[in-house]
């Protein structure tokens, strides 16, 4: 009898290993018929063997919501975690864990990572580095080196680093160790790629107060879309906003939980307001969506976010959806904002690399130029470190005039 009990324990351990492997690598959920308690793997005594067989069979047919019973007919418990959940509960928890893994990354990050993960899997398939189960994970360091070298002739160093971060995220989601940890050869390869490619990216230029006035002169405010565009420019500039905080890729991507809408704008007074309050519900540096309120006061027209936004809202109305909408119903996206900005500056014969982020850069630049204290710039831009200093562009005229102060 003791031999039979020992054999049963080995079978149980084999089933446990198979279920755990399937759940970790293939996302296969255990059914109630294969659910095995992991609390007690010590073989029971021979005197209790018949009772153990009876209670195990009873547990396998128990309806959902009931606890499985132990070898002595009592609920299996653990001093730390309490009763062992039934198979249906484990299945539900597994689904919940996968859901939380998805929410552990911002939607925009997942979109960026999806391309890198797809390219990595295709690369591994081409060079025969897929495992027997068809997965590219876990990947060894040399495979990652080969992947980086393969990409070096197609994309820039910064993009390769994003793709490698995507591979890292894929490993984590599948339950494997971080493949980038202590990868010294890979670090050397990445550094070599950066040296060989050099710097080809042009710095984004700031949209300063002078550029804002230039934009204003090229708009026709009898057109509602122009009113909308100017309001967006003013809010981005005076609010030190990141593009993702006030633009939406598409109506399908819009979420009232994350994106700006009319209800997120309020004023200090209905009659002659002097300040607007903007509720930023989610941002790059706020992954847990605590949100923050920013306040923008009246400035000198036409450069005035309060005036521009209220004029636009008077036409837009308080209907649901993204705050900034074209008359066609299409939301203002980052791509559209950048394209419109560049078209205007091209017509005005203003050269250089401008983007939707140029408003935030310009606000920091003008604030520093006009003598605003560093701590206030950091607060208005919601920077948690000295990173704001990299946004400040010092004009060449100031640099050249500084030479006279050295003698």
C-alpha positions in Angstrom: 0.0 0.0 0.0 2.8 2.4 0.8 4.3 1.8 -2.7 0.9 2.7 -4.2 0.7 5.9 -2.2 4.2 6.9 -3.2 3.4 6.3 -6.9 0.3 8.5 -6.5 2.5 11.3 -5.1 4.8 11.2 -8.1 1.9 11.4 -10.5 0.5 14.4 -8.6 3.9 16.1 -8.8 4.1 15.5 -12.5 0.6 16.9 -13.0 1.6 20.0 -11.0 4.7 20.6 -13.1 2.7 20.2 -16.3 -0.1 22.6 -15.2 2.4 25.2 -14.0 4.4 25.0 -17.3 1.2 25.3 -19.4 0.0 28.2 -17.5 3.3 30.0 -17.6 4.2 29.5 -21.3 0.9 28.8 -23.1 -1.7 30.5 -21.0 -3.6 27.2 -20.6 -6.1 27.3 -17.7 -6.4 24.1 -15.5 -9.7 22.4 -15.5 -11.3 21.2 -12.3 -10.3 17.6 -13.1 -6.6 18.5 -13.2 -6.6 20.8 -10.2 -4.1 19.5 -7.7 -3.5 20.9 -4.2 0.1 22.2 -3.7 -0.2 22.5 0.1 0.7 19.0 1.1 3.0 16.9 -1.0 4.2 14.7 1.8 2.9 11.1 1.3 0.2 10.3 3.9 0.6 7.3 6.3 -0.6 3.9 5.1 -3.4 4.0 7.7 -4.9 7.1 6.2 -4.4 6.1 2.6 -8.0 4.9 2.0 -9.5 8.0 3.5 -7.2 10.2 1.4 -8.3 8.5 -1.8 -11.9 9.0 -0.8 -11.7 12.7 0.0 -9.6 13.4 -3.1 -12.2 11.9 -5.3 -14.9 13.9 -3.5 -13.0 17.1 -3.9 -12.7 16.6 -7.7 -16.5 16.5 -8.1 -17.3 19.3 -5.6 -19.3 22.2 -7.1 -17.5 25.5 -7.7 -17.0 27.6 -4.6 -16.3 24.8 -2.3 -12.9 24.2 -0.8 -11.0 21.0 -1.6 -10.5 18.7 1.3 -7.2 17.4 2.6 -6.0 13.8 3.2 -7.6 13.8 6.7 -11.0 15.1 5.6 -10.3 18.7 6.9 -9.9 21.8 4.8 -6.3 22.3 3.7 -5.0 25.6 5.2 -1.8 27.6 5.2 -0.9 29.8 8.1 -0.1 32.7 5.7 -2.6 32.5 2.9 -5.7 30.7 4.3 -7.7 28.0 2.5 -6.5 26.8 -0.9 -8.8 28.3 -3.6 -10.6 25.8 -5.9 -9.7 25.4 -9.6 -12.3 27.9 -10.8 -10.9 30.6 -8.4 -7.4 29.9 -9.6 -8.6 30.2 -13.2 -10.2 33.5 -12.4 -7.1 34.8 -10.6 -5.0 33.8 -13.5 -7.1 35.8 -15.9 -7.0 38.7 -13.5 -3.2 38.6 -13.3 -3.0 38.7 -17.1 -5.3 41.7 -17.1 -3.1 43.5 -14.5 0.0 42.7 -16.5 -1.6 44.4 -19.5 -2.5 47.5 -17.4 1.0 47.6 -16.0 2.0 49.4 -19.1 0.4 52.5 -20.5 -1.6 51.9 -23.8 0.8 54.1 -25.7 3.8 52.1 -24.4 2.1 48.8 -25.4 1.5 50.2 -28.9 5.1 51.1 -29.2 6.3 47.8 -27.9 4.0 45.7 -30.2 6.1 46.6 -33.2 9.4 45.7 -31.5 8.0 42.4 -30.2 6.6 41.4 -33.6 10.0 42.2 -35.3 11.9 40.2 -32.7 9.7 37.1 -33.1 10.0 37.3 -36.9 13.8 37.7 -36.6 14.0 34.6 -34.3 11.9 32.6 -36.8 14.2 33.6 -39.7 17.4 32.5 -37.9 16.0 29.4 -36.4 16.0 30.6 -32.8 12.4 29.7 -31.9 11.9 27.1 -29.1 10.0 23.9 -29.7 6.8 25.4 -28.5 7.1 28.2 -31.1 8.1 30.9 -28.6 11.0 33.3 -29.0 11.4 33.5 -25.2 13.6 33.0 -23.3 16.2 34.6 -25.6 20.0 34.4 -24.8 22.2 37.5 -24.8 23.8 36.7 -28.2 20.5 36.4 -29.9 19.7 39.9 -28.7 23.1 41.1 -30.0 22.3 39.6 -33.4 18.9 41.3 -33.3 20.4 44.7 -32.5 23.0 44.3 -35.3 20.2 43.3 -37.7 18.3 46.5 -36.9 21.3 48.8 -37.0 21.0 49.1 -40.8 17.3 49.9 -40.7 16.5 52.1 -37.7 18.2 54.5 -35.4 20.0 53.7 -32.1 17.1 55.1 -30.0 14.5 52.9 -31.8 16.7 49.8 -31.2 16.7 50.6 -27.5 12.9 50.8 -27.6 12.7 47.4 -29.4 14.9 45.8 -26.8 12.7 47.2 -24.0 9.8 45.6 -25.8 11.6 42.3 -25.8 12.2 42.7 -22.1 8.5 43.4 -21.5 7.6 40.2 -23.5 9.9 38.1 -21.3 8.4 39.6 -18.1 4.9 38.9 -19.2 5.8 35.3 -20.0 7.4 34.8 -16.6 11.0 34.8 -17.7 14.0 36.7 -16.2 15.0 40.2 -17.6 17.2 39.4 -20.6 18.8 42.9 -20.5 20.1 42.5 -16.9 23.9 42.2 -16.8 24.0 41.9 -20.6 27.5 43.5 -21.0 28.1 42.3 -24.5 24.7 43.7 -25.6 25.5 47.0 -24.0 28.8 47.2 -25.9 27.0 46.4 -29.2 24.4 49.1 -28.5 27.2 51.6 -27.8 28.9 50.6 -31.0 25.7 51.2 -33.0 25.4 54.6 -31.5 29.0 55.5 -32.4 28.7 54.2 -35.9 25.4 55.9 -36.7 26.3 59.2 -35.2 23.6 61.8 -34.4 21.2 62.5 -37.3 18.3 63.8 -35.3 17.7 67.5 -35.5 16.8 69.2 -32.2 13.2 70.2 -31.9 12.9 74.0 -31.9 10.9 76.0 -29.4 7.6 77.7 -30.3 8.3 81.0 -28.6 6.0 83.9 -28.1 7.2 85.4 -31.4 6.3 82.1 -33.2 2.9 82.1 -31.5 2.2 85.6 -32.8 3.3 84.4 -36.3 0.8 81.5 -36.1 -2.0 83.8 -35.0 -1.5 86.0 -38.1 -1.8 83.0 -40.4 -5.2 81.9 -39.1 -8.7 82.9 -40.2 -10.9 83.1 -37.1 -14.1 83.1 -39.1 -13.3 79.3 -39.6 -14.2 77.2 -36.6 -11.4 74.8 -37.1 -8.9 77.7 -36.9 -10.5 78.8 -33.6 -10.0 75.2 -32.4 -6.4 75.1 -33.6 -5.5 78.4 -31.9 -7.1 77.4 -28.7 -5.1 74.1 -28.7 -1.9 76.0 -29.4 -2.5 78.5 -26.6 -3.4 75.8 -24.1 -0.3 73.7 -25.0 1.9 76.8 -24.7 0.6 78.4 -21.5 -0.1 75.0 -19.9 3.4 73.6 -20.7 1.4 70.6 -21.9 2.7 67.4 -23.5 1.0 66.5 -26.7 -0.6 63.4 -25.3 -2.3 65.4 -22.6 -4.5 67.4 -25.1 -4.6 65.4 -28.3 -6.3 62.1 -29.2 -5.1 59.7 -32.0 -8.6 58.8 -33.0 -12.2 58.7 -31.8 -11.8 55.0 -31.2 -8.8 55.7 -28.9 -10.6 58.4 -26.9 -11.4 57.6 -23.3 -13.1 60.1 -20.9 -11.0 58.5 -18.2 -7.7 59.6 -19.8 -8.4 62.3 -22.3 -9.4 66.0 -22.0 -13.1 66.9 -22.5 -15.2 70.0 -21.9 -15.9 69.0 -18.3 -12.2 69.2 -17.5 -12.2 72.9 -18.1 -13.5 75.4 -15.5 -13.3 79.1 -14.9 -13.0 81.2 -11.8 -16.0 83.4 -12.7 -18.8 83.2 -15.3 -18.7 86.9 -15.8 -15.3 88.1 -17.0 -13.2 85.1 -16.0 -9.5 85.7 -15.3 -8.3 82.2 -14.8 -9.1 78.7 -16.2 -8.5 75.4 -14.4 -7.6 72.3 -16.4 -7.9 68.8 -15.0 -5.1 66.7 -16.4 -6.3 63.1 -15.7 -3.3 61.2 -17.0 0.1 62.0 -18.2 3.5 60.4 -19.0 4.8 61.0 -15.5 1.5 60.0 -13.8 1.1 56.2 -14.6 -1.3 55.7 -11.7 -3.6 58.5 -12.9 -3.7 60.5 -9.7 -4.3 63.5 -11.9 -3.4 67.1 -11.4 -4.9 70.6 -11.8 -3.2 73.3 -13.7 -4.1 77.0 -13.5 -3.7 79.4 -16.4 -4.4 83.1 -15.9 -5.2 85.8 -18.5 -2.3 87.2 -20.5 -2.0 89.9 -23.2 -4.2 89.1 -26.2 -3.9 87.7 -28.7 -1.6 85.5 -26.7 -4.1 84.4 -24.1 -5.2 80.9 -23.4 -8.2 82.0 -21.4 -9.6 84.1 -24.2 -8.8 81.6 -27.0 -10.3 78.6 -25.1 -13.5 80.4 -24.2 -14.1 81.6 -27.7 -13.6 78.1 -29.0 -15.9 76.6 -26.4 -18.6 79.1 -27.2 -18.8 77.6 -30.7 -18.0 74.0 -29.8 -20.6 73.6 -27.1 -20.6 71.1 -24.2 -21.1 67.9 -26.2 -19.2 64.8 -25.1 -16.0 63.6 -26.7 -12.5 65.0 -27.0 -12.0 68.7 -26.1 -10.5 69.6 -29.5 -12.7 68.5 -32.4 -12.7 69.5 -36.0 -16.1 70.4 -37.5 -16.0 67.1 -39.3 -16.0 65.4 -35.9 -12.4 64.2 -36.2 -10.3 64.8 -33.0 -7.2 66.9 -33.0 -4.3 64.3 -33.1 -0.6 64.9 -32.5 0.1 64.1 -36.1 -2.5 66.7 -37.3 -1.3 69.3 -34.9 2.4 68.9 -36.0 1.5 68.9 -39.7 -0.7 72.0 -39.3 2.1 73.8 -37.3 4.8 72.9 -39.9 2.6 74.1 -42.8 2.0 77.5 -41.2 5.7 77.9 -40.5 6.7 76.8 -44.0 4.3 79.5 -45.4 6.0 82.0 -43.1 9.5 80.9 -44.3 10.5 79.8 -40.8 13.0 76.9 -41.2 13.7 74.2 -38.6 12.3 71.1 -36.9 9.1 71.9 -35.1 6.6 69.5 -33.6 3.7 69.3 -31.1 6.3 69.2 -28.3 7.7 72.5 -29.4 5.0 74.4 -27.4 6.3 72.9 -24.1 9.9 73.6 -25.1 9.0 77.1 -26.1 7.1 77.9 -22.8 10.2 76.8 -20.8 12.5 78.8 -23.0 10.5 82.0 -22.8 10.0 81.6 -19.1 13.7 81.4 -18.5 14.4 84.3 -20.9 12.0 86.5 -19.0 13.6 85.7 -15.6 11.0 83.3 -14.2 12.6 81.4 -11.2 13.8 77.9 -11.9 11.5 76.4 -9.2 8.4 78.0 -10.8 9.4 76.7 -14.3 9.7 73.3 -12.8 6.4 73.5 -11.1 4.5 74.9 -14.1 5.9 72.2 -16.4 5.3 69.5 -13.7 8.9 68.3 -14.0 10.0 66.1 -11.1 13.7 66.6 -11.7 16.1 69.1 -13.3 15.2 67.6 -16.7 13.4 70.9 -17.5 16.8 72.6 -18.0 17.3 70.5 -21.2 14.1 72.2 -22.6 15.5 75.7 -22.3 17.0 76.9 -25.6 19.5 79.8 -25.1 19.6 82.1 -28.1 22.9 82.6 -29.9 22.7 86.3 -29.3 22.8 85.8 -25.5 25.8 83.5 -25.9 27.8 85.9 -28.0 27.0 88.9 -25.7 28.1 86.9 -22.7 31.7 87.1 -24.0 31.8 90.8 -23.2 31.2 89.9 -19.5 34.4 87.9 -19.4 36.7 90.9 -19.6 
